[in-house]
Amino acid sequence: MTETRATLCINVTFRRMGRQPKSEADKVHDRIAVLRADRGASRKELADAVGVHPQTIGYVERGEYSPSLALALRIARFFDLPVEAVFSLDPLPSLSEELLRRTS
């Protein structure tokens, strides 16, 4: 099997695992990039802390991969936040909008 064909097989298998959103309604929205920037953490640091490859963090941040419940909980724990503060099925308001609403 050539390297290209092996890569194709892996990609097809990955897609069959059901991790990619089937529709826009299934997309998981997250604040990982904002939270990482606020904490000064790299993708690699987060990935090492939660036990995944740094590319996986990138896929989750871009909405190309929906994390398992266990991974979502580990990511939320890394930021010391409840999982619903990090992930949502609905688009998340910006953190500044949320803070303004709470102080008003």
Residue pairs with C-beta under 8 A, 6 or more apart in sequence:
1 9
19 65
19 66
19 68
20 64
20 65
20 66
21 27
21 28
21 63
21 66
25 89
26 66
26 89
27 63
27 66
27 89
28 60
28 63
28 66
28 67
28 72
28 87
28 88
28 89
29 63
29 87
29 88
29 89
29 90
29 91
29 92
30 60
30 61
30 63
30 86
30 87
30 88
30 92
31 85
31 86
31 92
31 95
32 46
32 57
32 60
32 61
32 75
32 86
33 61
34 95
35 79
35 81
35 86
36 42
36 43
36 46
39 79
41 78
42 54
43 54
43 57
43 58
43 61
44 54
46 54
46 57
46 75
46 78
47 53
47 54
47 56
47 57
49 74
49 78
50 57
50 71
50 74
50 75
50 78
51 74
52 71
56 65
56 71
59 65
60 66
60 67
60 71
60 75
67 75
67 87
72 83
72 86
72 87
73 83
75 86
75 87
76 82
76 83
76 85
76 86
76 87
79 85
79 86
93 101
